[in-house]
């Protein structure tokens, strides 16, 4: 029997979703009164939910200022990014000889879904939808190599970077380049050009810091 959610758990999930989908942007104030009014609950479950989110690093409490969504630590991002680049670029090279026409077709279909979402979904629904299709494209390629230890490790890195990645996918910059970057990777795979595939993937991965630059806190 599935245990029903407590009020605090439901509030926690709502606020976390607003943060991860970019509705609450990094550094922005979270009003207890406004949140309680919006969710039609008292302020007690709001405080309890925010305390839990604080433990996860998604929000912070500033004395005499109140609650706000956590700013993005540039130092922490680049620590994770080093491992992300190492894994993604290595997997790109290792997977290349084993890429099948079926895999390329699956990548194309995911990229077309990504383009469709860009044209049709409301802005607040975009980050999660884009993230899903982006990861499908990348994992379809990487899985061609058949080393689930490496792909699981990469998934763990992505999970650790989830806040950064959701903010990235909510930016106007990513919406401009995401589909086009994947298209270039797929074209290079079709041509069986290993050097072009490596270049296209490197270029695509270089976009992350550009998307996030204005959201970083240089002091963190």
ABEGO torsion letter per residue (X at the ends): XBBBBBAAAAAAAAAAAAAAAGABBBGBBBBAAAAAAAAGBBAAAAAAAAAAAAAAGABBBBBGAEBBBBBBBAAAAAAAAAAAAAAAAAAAAAAAAABBAAAAAAAAAAAAAAAAAAAABBAAAAAAAAAAAAAAAAAAAAAAAGBAAAAAAAAAAAAAAAAAAAAAAABAAAAAAAAAAAAAAAAAAAAGBAAAAAAAAAAAAAAAAAAAAAABBAAX
